Amino acid sequence: MDTLKLISSLAMKNDRRIVMLVIDGLGGAPHAQTFRTELESARIPTLDELARRSLCGLSVPVDYGITPGSGPGHLALFGYDPLQYLIGRGVLEVLGLGMQMTGRDVAFRGNFATMDNGIVTDRRAGRIPTELCAELCTLLSREVPRVGGVEVLLQPGKGHRFAGILRGDDLGDAITENDPHKEGNKPHAVQAVDAADAASARTAAAVTQFLARATEVLKDRRPANYVLMRGFSRYPSIPRMQEAYKLAPACIAVYPMYKGLAQLVGMDIVTGCESMEQEFDSLEKRYAAGAHDFFFVHLKDTDAMGEDGNFDGKVAKLQEIDALMPRLLALKPDVLIVTGDHATPAVNKGHAWHPVPFLIHSAGVPTPRDTVQRFTERECARATGGVIPATKLMPIAMAYAGKLDKFGA
């Protein structure tokens, strides 16, 4: 039996509440000089003390050796097998920005980038401000509203990021992307994965036309003189957490992608957060309101620092999060999960396949036999919780919250 179906058959409603705090890109790797990871280098006394009173271990987001994207990493944390529920990043970005999709749509995510002599020299266009991104999206929407018979709808995100919808008849989403993923390379040609797939070939042709026209419109707007497009996807079919877990879930996040994923699985989206402090403000208010019994709180800054290769910056962000933790603990959630969706070691400057530390704190969690002194990769590797699939964290949290009935007679 599918684990999610099993959980759905056993889930029970009660008044206990679960908070899942996701520190994006939590896991790290040792620094070349100190041989300590970001977690081992950070002063995080609150998280360390919490780990000593919690069930700790490591989780594997997708499978051993597989580096997860943010979508699969979060789906696994919510208890959905990411190999079964394949969700395109474009859909997540579009929904997170409040755009509405129809059956004629293919969603995508985009970046403004810098192009020099046919080479992508900066995939993030110097991290242009959100205001400039909005201005450029307005410009493109005016100058390139349609390519052939396909309507192009754009929505700015944060910084250099935006998302969009290709709306037309008989469009497919099995196409390649132009993003080379590394600076110093030419952008890739966009084409259907399968040349016999006529619907996807139509989408690839529309994207190619849009890129050509967008490049002409942006040619004098350096550093944002080019567009990278990826994550092409149609709207998926996925169970909602209300049915799967009998929960009333809420999402507190800053970045659109995470709001989009949360919306797909049925969470109510809390708006108006632009910083970690505001996210904790919102958690306190929503927790006091009592309308929800599951809270997903997403903290992005650690992942951004890891992707920039900023080891000290990631350490500093971990310490900022630790300083905010007493506010969360004061709420006294019945079950608290602290983990990450994947590792983003600064030495990698990107996501990595490494297992991710987790802790689950509850009055029902027994004191581990082996003493965990710190919330770090090495300490969690020898903890009682072991190394488990990330999809198992939700069932464990549900069990500690008394929300699962007995299986069988």
VEXPASE-512522 format. One record per residue (C-alpha): x, y, z. Coordinates in pm, 1 decimal. Layout:
BEGIN
X Y Z
X Y Z .
...
// end
This chain:
BEGIN
X Y Z
0.0 0.0 0.0 .
107.3 355.2 -75.9 .
227.2 504.8 256.9 .
19.5 818.6 202.1 .
-291.8 607.6 148.8 .
-212.5 413.0 464.3 .
-171.6 733.9 665.6 .
-495.6 867.1 518.9 .
-680.9 556.6 638.3 .
-542.5 595.6 992.8 .
-541.7 976.1 1035.9 .
-754.9 1117.9 1315.9 .
-851.9 1472.9 1403.6 .
-761.7 1611.0 1746.9 .
-665.9 1947.9 1894.2 .
-287.9 1889.1 1902.2 .
-75.3 2107.5 1681.3 .
238.6 2045.3 1475.4 .
493.9 2303.6 1364.4 .
738.5 2212.9 1085.7 .
1025.8 2461.3 1067.5 .
1219.4 2412.3 743.5 .
1561.4 2577.9 737.0 .
1623.2 2568.3 364.2 .
1955.5 2411.5 265.9 .
2022.1 2326.4 631.8 .
2288.6 2060.2 579.2 .
2645.3 2161.5 506.7 .
2994.7 2025.7 449.3 .
3327.9 2087.0 626.3 .
3521.4 2407.0 564.3 .
3861.9 2346.7 406.2 .
4050.5 2518.1 693.5 .
3845.0 2433.1 1002.8 .
3701.5 2095.7 893.6 .
3373.3 2203.4 1054.2 .
3037.6 2236.7 878.6 .
2824.6 2549.2 897.7 .
2614.6 2396.4 1177.7 .
2928.2 2292.0 1365.2 .
3070.8 2641.8 1325.1 .
2756.6 2825.9 1435.4 .
2672.2 2929.8 1790.6 .
2319.7 2787.2 1815.9 .
2260.8 2721.6 2189.0 .
1880.6 2702.5 2163.2 .
1882.9 2446.0 1882.9 .
2158.5 2250.0 2056.5 .
1960.8 2233.2 2381.3 .
1647.0 2140.5 2188.9 .
1834.0 1858.5 2014.6 .
1939.9 1717.8 2352.5 .
1570.0 1683.9 2441.7 .
1446.1 1556.1 2104.4 .
1448.0 1263.4 1868.0 .
1729.7 1336.5 1622.4 .
1862.6 1177.9 1308.2 .
1927.8 1232.7 939.9 .
1676.1 1223.6 656.3 .
1727.6 1138.1 288.5 .
1509.9 1366.0 68.3 .
1485.2 1147.6 -243.6 .
1737.6 862.9 -239.0 .
2102.7 803.1 -156.1 .
2329.1 999.3 -387.3 .
2042.4 1190.7 -548.4 .
2060.3 1569.1 -524.9 .
1705.5 1705.3 -479.6 .
1551.9 2022.9 -607.0 .
1348.2 2232.8 -365.6 .
1017.1 2094.0 -492.6 .
1098.2 1724.9 -435.9 .
1274.5 1808.2 -109.2 .
966.2 1978.2 35.0 .
720.4 1723.6 -102.6 .
913.8 1454.4 81.7 .
896.6 1654.7 404.8 .
519.2 1675.5 365.1 .
508.3 1295.7 328.7 .
458.9 1276.6 -48.7 .
687.7 1041.5 -242.2 .
870.1 1282.0 -477.9 .
925.0 999.9 -727.5 .
549.9 942.7 -747.9 .
430.5 1303.8 -735.6 .
635.8 1486.0 -996.5 .
562.0 1857.9 -983.2 .
727.1 2108.7 -1211.7 .
896.1 2409.8 -1059.1 .
713.2 2643.5 -1295.3 .
375.2 2550.5 -1149.0 .
506.6 2612.9 -798.5 .
640.9 2956.6 -887.2 .
326.8 3060.4 -1073.8 .
89.6 2955.7 -796.3 .
312.5 3113.2 -533.2 .
284.9 3446.4 -713.5 .
-94.4 3425.0 -715.9 .
-139.3 3346.3 -1084.6 .
-427.4 3118.4 -1183.9 .
-373.2 2827.6 -1422.4 .
-614.0 2673.5 -1671.5 .
-607.9 2350.5 -1868.1 .
-451.0 2536.1 -2163.7 .
-146.4 2650.1 -1967.9 .
220.4 2560.4 -1936.7 .
389.5 2735.1 -1645.4 .
757.1 2825.7 -1623.2 .
1001.4 3002.0 -1395.6 .
1252.0 3255.1 -1516.6 .
1554.0 3464.1 -1424.7 .
1682.8 3783.9 -1570.8 .
2046.7 3719.6 -1658.3 .
2352.5 3882.5 -1814.1 .
2462.9 3782.9 -2164.2 .
2796.6 3887.7 -2317.3 .
2884.9 3783.9 -2673.0 .
2647.8 3489.8 -2663.0 .
2776.3 3366.0 -2323.6 .
2578.0 3372.7 -1997.7 .
2812.8 3556.6 -1761.6 .
2573.7 3602.2 -1468.1 .
2269.1 3378.8 -1424.6 .
2118.6 3621.7 -1172.6 .
2190.3 3955.1 -1344.3 .
2374.7 4079.7 -1037.8 .
2067.7 3999.0 -826.1 .
1881.1 4303.5 -953.9 .
1626.3 4453.0 -711.7 .
1265.6 4340.2 -718.7 .
1154.5 4683.7 -841.0 .
1367.5 4653.7 -1154.5 .
1242.8 4298.9 -1211.7 .
884.6 4428.5 -1202.7 .
971.1 4706.8 -1446.0 .
1128.7 4461.5 -1690.4 .
833.6 4221.3 -1665.7 .
600.4 4509.1 -1750.2 .
822.0 4598.6 -2046.2 .
822.5 4243.7 -2182.1 .
448.1 4205.6 -2125.4 .
390.7 4515.6 -2335.1 .
637.6 4433.5 -2611.0 .
593.2 4056.2 -2632.3 .
238.6 3973.8 -2516.1 .
201.3 3687.2 -2761.6 .
414.9 3463.8 -2981.7 .
226.3 3303.6 -3265.3 .
-100.6 3179.6 -3118.9 .
38.2 3156.4 -2763.9 .
-31.4 3420.4 -2499.5 .
255.3 3504.9 -2262.8 .
167.0 3610.1 -1905.7 .
445.9 3728.9 -1675.0 .
460.7 3800.6 -1302.4 .
766.7 3937.7 -1116.8 .
895.6 3753.7 -813.4 .
1174.2 3855.9 -575.7 .
1497.7 4001.7 -703.4 .
1593.0 3868.1 -1045.6 .
1323.0 3598.6 -1046.4 .
991.7 3593.2 -1227.1 .
737.5 3335.9 -1342.0 .
504.7 3302.7 -1633.4 .
235.4 3115.1 -1817.8 .
219.8 3013.4 -2183.2 .
-149.5 2991.8 -2266.9 .
-267.5 2829.4 -2587.4 .
-421.8 2521.9 -2746.0 .
-251.1 2182.6 -2749.9 .
64.8 2277.1 -2561.0 .
293.1 2020.5 -2396.3 .
547.2 2061.7 -2119.3 .
815.1 1803.6 -2213.0 .
1069.5 2055.3 -2340.4 .
1428.6 2141.0 -2256.8 .
1537.1 2471.1 -2102.8 .
1782.2 2736.1 -2216.5 .
1948.0 2775.0 -1873.5 .
2309.3 2642.4 -1889.3 .
2314.9 2631.4 -1503.8 .
2676.8 2750.7 -1499.3 .
2822.1 3087.0 -1595.5 .
3060.2 3092.2 -1889.9 .
2841.3 2874.0 -2111.4 .
2612.3 2941.6 -2403.3 .
2238.1 2909.3 -2338.7 .
2089.2 2582.6 -2456.3 .
1850.1 2551.8 -2747.3 .
1490.2 2484.7 -2642.9 .
1334.0 2179.4 -2803.8 .
1087.3 1900.3 -2738.3 .
1234.4 1609.3 -2541.9 .
1072.2 1377.0 -2793.9 .
1069.1 1505.0 -3150.7 .
746.9 1308.9 -3212.1 .
566.7 1501.5 -2934.5 .
381.8 1761.8 -3142.5 .
229.3 1942.2 -2842.5 .
566.2 1993.5 -2673.9 .
722.4 2093.0 -3006.4 .
462.2 2373.9 -3028.0 .
561.8 2493.1 -2681.3 .
933.2 2479.3 -2767.5 .
874.0 2685.4 -3079.7 .
678.9 2946.2 -2881.7 .
953.4 2969.1 -2618.4 .
1223.2 3005.5 -2884.7 .
1029.9 3290.6 -3044.2 .
974.6 3458.5 -2707.9 .
1345.5 3435.4 -2618.3 .
1447.4 3593.0 -2948.1 .
1208.0 3882.9 -2907.6 .
1286.4 3930.1 -2537.8 .
1659.0 3944.1 -2613.1 .
1597.8 4220.6 -2866.5 .
1381.7 4417.6 -2619.6 .
1639.5 4382.3 -2339.6 .
1956.2 4437.0 -2543.1 .
2029.7 4776.6 -2383.3 .
1924.1 4680.0 -2029.2 .
2248.2 4524.3 -1906.4 .
2298.4 4354.7 -1658.3 .
1944.5 4221.5 -1717.1 .
1978.4 4180.5 -2092.8 .
1875.0 3816.7 -2122.1 .
1614.1 3573.0 -1991.8 .
1659.6 3217.9 -1865.8 .
1348.8 2996.3 -1870.5 .
1304.7 2655.8 -1706.4 .
1069.6 2439.2 -1502.0 .
808.8 2406.2 -1778.0 .
511.0 2220.5 -1633.4 .
136.7 2166.5 -1639.9 .
-91.7 2154.0 -1336.4 .
-58.5 1817.8 -1152.6 .
-302.1 1597.8 -961.9 .
-202.3 1554.7 -597.5 .
-390.8 1470.8 -272.5 .
-451.7 1755.8 -31.2 .
-326.6 1741.8 328.0 .
-682.1 1786.1 454.4 .
-771.5 1445.3 309.0 .
-436.3 1272.9 356.4 .
-375.1 1381.3 716.6 .
-705.0 1529.7 840.9 .
-510.2 1848.0 912.1 .
-592.5 2217.5 879.2 .
-253.9 2334.4 745.8 .
-104.1 2680.0 699.3 .
208.0 2800.1 518.2 .
429.1 3086.5 630.6 .
694.8 3166.6 370.8 .
855.0 3458.6 190.6 .
939.6 3314.3 -150.1 .
668.2 3231.3 -404.9 .
783.5 2880.1 -494.1 .
725.7 2749.8 -142.5 .
385.1 2914.2 -124.5 .
298.3 2750.8 -455.5 .
395.2 2405.6 -333.0 .
204.5 2457.7 -9.5 .
-102.0 2568.6 -204.1 .
-85.6 2253.9 -419.4 .
-112.1 2031.2 -111.6 .
-395.4 2234.9 37.0 .
-231.3 2475.2 281.3 .
-374.3 2816.7 357.5 .
-115.7 3076.5 256.0 .
-19.2 3347.0 504.6 .
74.6 3663.4 314.6 .
271.8 3975.4 399.1 .
601.6 3823.6 515.5 .
925.2 3970.6 381.4 .
1173.5 3861.6 651.9 .
1234.1 3587.5 905.5 .
1121.9 3816.2 1186.2 .
791.2 3878.9 1011.0 .
747.9 3505.1 958.6 .
779.3 3448.2 1333.3 .
537.3 3737.3 1391.2 .
285.5 3567.4 1162.4 .
335.3 3231.2 1330.6 .
259.2 3380.9 1671.0 .
-56.8 3550.1 1543.3 .
-186.1 3247.9 1352.1 .
-103.8 3010.0 1634.2 .
-298.3 3225.9 1877.4 .
-594.1 3238.5 1638.0 .
-635.2 2861.4 1665.9 .
-769.6 2797.7 1314.5 .
-484.8 2567.5 1208.4 .
-324.4 2257.3 1355.2 .
-25.4 2230.7 1118.1 .
217.2 2513.0 1041.5 .
483.9 2497.0 773.4 .
736.1 2775.9 833.0 .
998.5 2817.1 561.7 .
1325.7 3006.9 614.7 .
1515.3 3073.9 290.4 .
1823.0 3277.3 382.9 .
2050.0 2983.4 471.8 .
2000.2 2829.6 127.6 .
2077.2 3158.8 -47.8 .
2403.2 3191.7 143.8 .
2499.7 2835.2 61.5 .
2431.4 2885.0 -308.7 .
2646.7 3198.7 -304.5 .
2932.8 3000.5 -148.1 .
2918.0 3228.1 156.9 .
3016.4 2996.9 442.9 .
3033.7 3271.6 707.5 .
2707.4 3419.1 583.9 .
2530.4 3086.0 624.1 .
2674.7 3049.9 974.5 .
2544.9 3397.6 1060.1 .
2196.1 3313.6 930.1 .
2188.5 2995.3 1140.1 .
2272.3 3206.2 1443.0 .
1993.9 3453.3 1357.0 .
1747.4 3164.7 1337.1 .
1866.3 3030.1 1670.1 .
1805.8 3371.1 1828.5 .
1445.2 3357.9 1702.6 .
1379.9 3004.9 1828.7 .
1269.5 3104.5 2183.2 .
969.0 3278.5 2024.5 .
864.0 2952.0 1861.2 .
929.0 2744.6 2173.2 .
715.8 2984.1 2378.5 .
416.2 2866.6 2175.3 .
469.4 2515.1 2314.8 .
360.7 2323.7 2003.0 .
260.8 1965.3 2073.9 .
510.9 1849.4 1812.2 .
794.8 2050.8 1659.3 .
997.2 1937.2 1359.1 .
1315.6 2124.9 1269.1 .
1493.3 2017.3 952.1 .
1582.8 2118.5 596.4 .
1460.1 2023.3 251.7 .
1812.8 1941.6 134.5 .
2174.6 2028.9 202.7 .
2328.6 2339.0 46.2 .
2693.8 2336.9 153.0 .
2873.2 2663.5 86.3 .
3167.9 2463.8 -46.3 .
2935.9 2325.2 -317.4 .
2767.9 2656.6 -403.6 .
2453.6 2454.5 -465.3 .
2231.5 2170.1 -352.9 .
2394.1 1844.4 -248.6 .
2283.6 1484.3 -195.1 .
2391.0 1467.4 169.2 .
2136.7 1349.3 430.5 .
1984.2 1634.6 629.9 .
1973.6 1672.3 1011.4 .
1633.0 1663.4 1178.3 .
1490.5 1687.6 1525.2 .
1138.3 1608.0 1642.1 .
1047.3 1749.8 1980.2 .
740.7 1646.2 2178.0 .
642.6 1565.3 2531.8 .
599.1 1211.0 2402.3 .
954.1 1176.9 2269.0 .
1170.7 964.7 2502.1 .
1522.9 1078.4 2590.2 .
1758.9 920.3 2333.4 .
1994.6 652.2 2459.6 .
2294.3 812.7 2290.6 .
2361.4 1167.1 2404.6 .
2326.8 1425.8 2128.3 .
2509.9 1736.6 2240.4 .
2460.0 1956.1 1935.4 .
2227.6 1992.8 1638.3 .
2486.7 1905.8 1375.4 .
2533.1 1656.7 1094.5 .
2779.9 1438.2 1284.7 .
2580.6 1435.0 1607.1 .
2256.2 1353.6 1426.1 .
2430.0 1076.6 1230.6 .
2477.1 878.8 1552.8 .
2142.3 969.4 1708.9 .
1855.6 735.2 1792.1 .
1641.8 847.3 1498.0 .
1888.4 696.6 1252.9 .
1897.1 770.5 880.9 .
1545.8 759.6 737.6 .
1357.9 872.1 425.1 .
1233.5 1229.9 459.4 .
883.0 1102.1 377.9 .
874.7 930.8 720.3 .
901.0 1252.8 922.2 .
532.0 1339.9 882.5 .
404.1 995.8 996.5 .
635.7 1013.4 1299.4 .
512.6 1363.7 1384.5 .
153.1 1252.0 1338.9 .
213.2 958.6 1573.4 .
364.8 1181.2 1843.9 .
63.4 1411.2 1807.1 .
-172.1 1116.0 1862.6 .
-322.2 1166.7 1518.4 .
-284.0 807.9 1388.1 .
-517.0 522.3 1474.5 .
-396.1 163.3 1518.7 .
-336.4 -38.3 1204.1 .
-522.3 -369.0 1191.6 .
-695.1 -570.5 1462.2 .
// end
